[in-house]
Amino acid sequence: MPRSLFEKVWESHMVRDLSSGQTQLLIGAHLIHEVTSPQAFGMLRELGLKVRFPERTFATVDHIVPTDERAEPFSDPLADAMIKELRRNCEEFGVTYFDIASGRQGIVHVVGPEQGITQPGTTIACGDSHTSTHGAFGAIAFGIGTSQVRDVLATQTMALNKPKVRRINVDGELSPGVYAKDVILYIIRRLGVKGGTGYAYEYGGEVFDRFNMEERMTVCNMSIEGGARVGYVNPDEKTFEYLKGRPYCPKGKAWDEAVERWRQLASDPDCGYDDVVDFRAEDIMPSVTWGITPGQGVFIDETIPDPDKVDESQRDSVIEALDHMKLKPGAPIKGTPINVAFLGSCTNARLTDFQEVAGYLKGRKVARGVKAIAVPGSMAVGVICEELGIDKVFREAGFEWRGAGCSMCLAMNPDKLVGDQICASSSNRNFKGRQGSPIGRTILMSPLMVAAAAVTGEVSDAREVFGIESPNLVSA
């Protein structure tokens, strides 16, 4: 019977059906960081258990690590205690740890792919909701809670409800200045922040076929923002090209054999899905959020919704969002002043993100009064950017070029909004308080739109600011 990639991977990792109706699933790779793992390791100690397969678990520090002053001890006592605890746990239980001193530290969802830990056809779990990122490689990847982190450490398995599968096709050709971030913001806007509840999203169509791996990661990363626990793309030659030679990928004959296996994973052409949704690329324009969920977004040339003109079921949430964001109903979103521009996060802090922005930013200056920071997703990304002179472009424009980490995406570190500052952000969430201040305001957008906002001091159309007619990457 024809099967989807999801069915193939799920079945190959299924240990048994449980009486609860759930499936006990083998986890191929387990990624951990400093925030959700300490309690899990503590539970292992209390139970007298070891990590069942330490070679399948990989750790890094990302959420709490400072991006400016990296020397230890950290000025924040809690952050300092957390990194020391992660180091201790990894040493005691024999877990590979990409510490700052290793040169391989970074955001867990950037490090996994660049190290070749993320591979097609495997299951990946991490105590972080944006683990869906790794689905870009044809993996089934999902975020888990602390008790589940404990379960995976102790048994390399966990109990899961099997989701349905929705195929999302985006066909046609994106206009210049429209990026992967715009695609996923559009999908979430159309299907809703709860539209994917109970589903795994399979992304496909002409747009995803053309996307590079980092663009696919951007979309899969935000699947959780649309309610889907899993988002994935079928592996292809781009996938294999990206992974070849990565530290944890097979080598030599084993590589050739792996690629042959991976080719068989793609969803069969005539397989069935629980639901299919079709979108046209030509309908997608540069997008920004105006509210307090990723689903509250508009195209850059649209106006802020009027609560009196929306469906009654949405009225209260629109009123709440407008009250928090201090925006006027019916006003254009373009022209909204900003205080901070943040380019980073596990959504958009990879090499091609910085390459694309640098190609347009060169020779420009950040607007007076705007604090702009650029934060590579990993130390490796930072090094390559410095080798290419990309960091110099950002510095000369007036951006602060930082060390690798989650930074202002969630502000569990010194990078925070102050008061009711409004931030143009390439991150994935615009919830109240997400960037460190309970009254801070976040507007999500693509990296180039962040750059456009930074140099104009307001939410702007990057196509107008930079005269975009075609992509303009700095060559690697």
C-alpha positions in Angstrom: 0.0 0.0 0.0 1.4 3.5 -0.9 2.5 5.4 2.2 3.6 8.9 3.2 7.0 9.5 4.7 5.4 10.0 8.0 3.8 6.5 7.9 7.2 5.0 6.9 9.2 6.6 9.6 6.5 6.1 12.3 6.2 2.4 11.5 9.9 1.8 11.4 10.3 3.3 14.9 7.3 1.8 16.5 8.1 -0.4 19.5 4.6 -1.4 20.3 1.0 -0.2 20.7 0.1 0.7 24.3 -3.2 0.0 26.1 -3.7 3.8 26.3 -4.0 3.9 22.5 -0.6 5.6 22.2 2.4 4.2 20.5 5.8 3.6 22.2 8.2 5.1 19.7 11.9 4.7 19.4 13.7 8.1 19.3 16.6 8.0 16.9 18.3 11.2 18.1 17.7 13.2 21.3 18.7 16.8 21.5 18.9 18.6 24.9 19.8 22.1 26.2 20.2 23.7 29.6 16.6 24.7 30.3 14.5 21.5 30.2 17.2 18.9 31.0 18.3 19.6 34.6 15.1 18.3 36.1 15.1 15.2 33.9 18.7 14.3 34.9 17.6 14.9 38.5 14.8 12.3 38.0 17.3 9.8 36.7 19.5 10.2 39.8 16.5 9.8 42.1 15.5 6.5 40.2 19.1 5.3 40.1 19.0 5.1 36.2 21.6 5.8 33.5 21.1 7.3 30.1 20.1 4.2 28.0 22.0 5.2 24.8 24.2 8.2 25.6 25.6 8.1 22.0 22.2 9.1 20.7 21.9 12.3 22.9 23.6 15.6 22.1 23.6 18.7 24.2 24.3 22.4 23.7 23.7 25.7 25.5 21.5 28.3 23.8 18.6 29.8 25.8 20.4 31.4 28.7 23.9 32.0 27.2 24.8 35.7 26.9 25.5 36.8 23.3 27.8 39.7 24.2 30.0 38.8 27.2 30.7 35.1 26.8 33.4 34.6 29.5 32.4 32.5 32.6 31.3 33.0 35.2 28.2 34.7 33.6 27.0 37.8 35.4 23.5 36.2 35.8 23.9 33.7 38.6 21.0 31.6 37.3 22.5 31.3 33.8 25.9 30.5 35.3 24.4 27.8 37.4 22.5 26.3 34.5 25.4 26.0 32.2 27.5 24.4 34.9 24.7 22.0 35.7 24.4 21.0 32.0 28.2 20.5 31.8 28.1 18.3 35.0 25.2 16.2 33.7 26.8 15.6 30.3 30.1 14.5 32.0 28.4 12.2 34.5 26.1 10.5 32.0 28.5 10.4 29.0 26.5 12.7 26.8 28.2 14.7 23.9 28.1 18.4 24.8 28.8 21.2 22.3 30.1 23.7 24.9 31.2 27.2 24.1 34.8 26.1 24.2 34.1 23.4 21.6 33.5 26.0 18.9 30.3 24.1 17.9 27.9 25.7 20.4 24.7 27.3 19.1 20.9 27.1 19.0 20.0 23.4 19.2 18.0 23.5 16.0 20.8 25.1 14.1 23.5 22.8 15.6 21.7 19.5 14.9 21.5 20.0 11.1 25.0 21.5 10.7 26.6 18.7 12.6 24.8 16.1 10.6 22.9 14.7 13.6 19.6 15.5 11.8 19.1 12.9 9.1 16.2 11.7 6.9 14.1 8.9 8.2 14.8 9.3 11.9 12.8 10.4 14.8 14.1 13.4 16.8 12.9 14.7 20.1 14.0 17.8 22.1 12.7 19.6 25.1 11.9 22.6 22.9 8.7 23.3 20.9 10.5 24.3 17.7 12.1 20.8 17.2 9.8 20.6 14.2 12.6 22.5 12.4 14.5 19.2 11.8 11.6 17.9 9.7 13.1 19.9 6.8 15.4 16.8 6.3 12.6 14.3 6.1 12.8 13.5 9.8 9.8 13.2 12.2 10.8 15.7 14.9 8.8 17.1 17.8 9.2 19.0 21.0 8.6 17.3 24.4 8.2 18.2 28.1 10.7 17.6 30.9 9.1 14.3 32.0 9.4 13.0 28.4 13.0 14.2 28.3 13.5 11.9 31.3 11.7 9.0 29.5 13.9 9.4 26.4 17.1 9.6 28.5 16.2 6.5 30.4 14.7 4.3 27.6 15.3 6.0 24.3 11.5 5.7 23.7 8.4 7.7 24.6 4.7 7.3 24.3 2.9 9.4 21.7 -0.5 9.8 20.1 -0.2 9.3 16.3 -1.3 12.4 14.5 -3.1 12.6 11.2 -1.2 13.9 8.2 -2.1 17.1 6.2 -0.3 17.8 2.9 0.3 21.5 2.2 1.1 22.3 -1.4 2.5 25.7 -2.4 2.8 25.9 -6.2 3.8 28.7 -8.5 6.7 31.1 -8.1 7.3 33.6 -5.3 7.7 37.2 -6.2 11.1 38.9 -5.5 11.3 40.0 -1.9 9.0 37.2 -0.7 10.8 34.6 1.5 10.2 31.4 3.4 9.2 33.4 6.5 6.4 35.0 4.5 5.3 31.6 3.3 4.8 30.2 6.8 3.2 33.3 8.1 0.7 33.1 5.3 0.0 29.4 6.0 -0.6 30.1 9.6 -2.8 33.1 8.8 -4.9 31.0 6.5 -5.1 27.8 8.5 -5.0 29.4 12.0 -2.8 28.9 15.1 -4.9 25.9 16.0 -5.5 24.6 12.5 -2.8 22.0 12.7 -3.9 20.5 16.1 -3.7 16.8 15.8 -1.8 16.9 12.5 1.7 16.5 11.1 2.2 18.9 8.2 3.9 17.6 5.0 5.0 20.6 2.9 5.4 20.2 -0.8 4.8 21.7 -4.2 7.0 23.7 -6.5 8.0 26.3 -3.9 9.4 23.7 -1.5 11.1 21.9 -4.4 13.0 25.1 -5.1 13.7 26.1 -1.5 17.1 25.4 -0.1 17.5 23.5 3.1 17.6 26.6 5.3 14.4 27.9 3.8 12.7 24.6 4.4 13.9 24.7 8.0 12.4 28.2 8.5 8.9 26.9 7.5 9.2 23.6 9.4 10.4 25.6 12.5 7.1 27.5 12.7 4.8 24.5 12.2 4.2 24.5 15.9 2.9 28.1 15.6 0.2 26.7 13.4 -0.8 24.0 15.9 1.0 21.1 14.2 3.5 19.2 16.3 5.4 18.0 13.3 6.3 19.6 10.0 8.4 18.0 7.3 9.6 18.0 3.7 10.4 15.0 1.7 14.2 14.5 1.3 15.8 15.1 -2.1 19.1 15.7 -3.7 19.3 19.1 -1.9 19.0 17.3 1.4 21.8 14.9 0.6 24.1 17.6 -0.7 23.6 19.6 2.5 24.4 16.6 4.7 27.3 15.2 2.8 30.5 15.5 4.8 28.9 16.6 8.0 30.6 15.3 11.2 27.9 12.8 12.3 26.8 11.7 8.8 28.0 8.3 7.4 31.2 8.3 5.3 32.4 6.4 2.2 30.4 3.3 1.3 28.1 3.8 4.3 27.2 7.3 2.9 26.2 5.8 -0.5 24.1 3.2 1.3 22.4 5.8 3.5 21.5 8.0 0.5 19.9 5.0 -1.2 17.8 4.3 1.9 16.8 8.0 2.2 15.6 8.2 -1.4 13.0 5.5 -0.6 11.6 7.5 2.3 9.8 10.2 0.2 6.0 9.9 0.3 4.8 7.6 -2.5 3.2 9.6 -5.3 -0.2 7.9 -4.9 -0.3 7.8 -1.1 -3.3 9.1 0.8 -3.5 12.0 3.3 -6.0 12.9 5.9 -6.3 16.3 4.4 -4.7 18.3 1.5 -4.5 22.1 1.2 -3.3 24.0 -1.8 -1.9 27.5 -2.0 -0.5 29.7 -4.8 2.8 31.3 -4.4 1.7 34.4 -6.3 -0.9 35.1 -3.6 1.9 35.5 -0.9 3.4 39.0 -0.3 5.9 40.2 2.4 4.1 39.7 5.7 4.3 41.1 9.2 2.3 40.4 12.4 0.3 43.1 14.0 -0.9 41.2 17.1 0.1 38.8 19.8 -0.1 35.5 17.9 1.8 34.5 14.7 -1.6 34.1 13.1 -2.4 37.8 13.5 -0.6 38.9 10.4 -1.1 41.1 7.3 0.7 41.8 4.1 2.9 44.9 4.3 0.5 46.9 2.2 -2.6 46.0 4.2 -4.1 47.7 7.2 -4.5 46.8 10.8 -7.8 45.0 11.4 -10.8 46.7 12.8 -12.5 44.7 15.6 -15.9 45.9 14.4 -15.3 44.3 11.0 -14.0 40.9 12.0 -15.9 37.7 12.8 -17.5 37.9 16.2 -15.5 34.8 17.3 -12.2 36.8 16.7 -13.3 40.1 18.1 -12.1 39.8 21.7 -8.7 38.5 20.6 -8.3 41.4 18.2 -9.3 43.9 20.8 -6.8 42.4 23.3 -4.0 42.4 20.6 -4.7 46.0 19.6 -4.7 47.1 23.2 -1.4 45.5 23.9 0.3 46.6 20.6 -1.1 50.1 20.9 -2.1 50.1 17.2 -5.0 51.9 15.6 -7.6 49.9 13.8 -7.7 50.5 10.1 -4.3 52.2 10.0 -1.6 50.9 7.7 1.0 48.6 9.4 3.6 50.1 7.2 5.1 53.2 8.9 4.8 51.8 12.4 7.8 53.1 14.3 10.2 50.6 15.9 12.8 50.8 18.7 14.6 47.5 18.2 15.6 45.3 15.2 16.5 41.7 16.0 17.9 39.3 13.4 18.4 35.9 14.9 16.6 32.9 16.4 16.2 29.2 15.4 13.9 30.5 12.6 16.2 32.8 10.8 19.8 32.9 12.0 21.4 30.7 9.4 24.1 31.5 6.9 21.8 32.2 4.0 19.7 34.6 6.1 22.8 36.7 6.8 24.0 36.4 3.2 20.7 37.7 1.8 20.5 40.6 4.2 24.2 41.6 3.8 23.7 41.8 0.0 21.2 44.6 0.5 22.4 46.2 3.7 25.9 47.1 2.5 26.3 50.8 2.5 23.2 51.5 4.5 22.9 52.8 8.1 20.6 51.8 11.0 18.2 54.7 11.7 19.0 57.0 14.6 17.5 55.7 17.9 17.1 52.1 16.7 19.0 49.4 18.6 19.8 46.7 16.0 21.4 43.3 16.9 22.4 40.4 14.6 22.9 37.0 16.4 24.2 34.0 14.4 22.4 30.7 15.2 25.7 29.0 15.9 29.4 29.6 16.4 30.0 27.9 13.0 27.6 30.3 11.3 29.4 33.2 12.9 32.8 32.0 11.8 31.7 31.7 8.2 30.1 35.1 8.2 33.3 36.6 9.5 35.3 34.8 6.8 33.0 36.3 4.2 33.1 39.7 5.7 29.4 39.6 6.4 29.8 40.6 10.1 31.7 43.7 8.8 28.7 44.7 6.7 26.4 44.5 9.7 28.8 46.4 12.0 29.4 49.2 9.5 25.6 49.5 9.1 25.3 50.0 12.9 24.2 46.5 14.0 25.7 44.9 17.0 27.2 41.6 15.9 26.8 39.1 18.7 27.9 35.6 19.7 25.6 32.5 19.1 22.5 32.0 21.1 18.7 32.3 21.3 19.1 36.0 22.3 16.1 38.2 22.1 13.8 35.5 20.7 12.6 34.7 24.2 14.9 36.8 26.5 16.0 34.1 29.0 19.3 36.0 28.8 20.4 39.7 29.0 18.9 40.5 25.5 15.5 41.9 26.4 13.1 44.6 25.4 12.6 47.5 27.9 9.2 48.9 28.7 6.9 49.0 25.8 9.6 49.0 23.1 8.5 47.7 19.8 10.8 45.2 18.0 11.0 44.2 14.4 12.0 40.5 14.8 12.9 37.6 12.6 12.0 35.2 15.5 8.9 32.9 15.7 6.7 34.2 18.5 5.1 37.5 19.3 3.4 36.5 22.5 3.0 39.0 25.3 6.3 39.2 27.3 8.1 36.9 24.9 11.0 39.3 24.5 11.5 40.0 28.1 9.2 42.9 28.9 5.6 42.2 29.8 4.5 45.3 27.9 7.1 44.9 25.1 5.8 44.6 21.6 7.0 42.2 18.8 6.4 42.3 15.1 7.4 39.2 13.3 8.9 39.4 9.7 11.5 38.0 7.4 15.2 38.9 8.0 15.3 41.4 5.1 12.1 43.1 6.4 13.9 43.4 9.7 16.8 45.1 7.9 14.4 47.4 6.1 12.8 48.4 9.4 16.3 48.9 11.0 17.4 51.4 8.4 14.2 53.3 8.1 13.2 53.2 11.8 9.7 51.9 11.0 8.0 48.9 9.6 8.8 49.1 5.9 8.4 47.2 2.6 11.9 45.8 1.9 11.1 45.8 -1.8 10.8 49.6 -1.8 13.6 50.2 0.6 16.2 48.1 -1.2 14.7 48.2 -4.8 14.4 44.4 -4.9 14.1 42.9 -8.3 16.1 39.7 -7.8 17.9 37.8 -5.0 21.3 39.4 -4.1 23.3 36.9 -2.0 26.9 37.4 -0.8 28.7 34.4 -2.3 30.0 31.8 0.0 
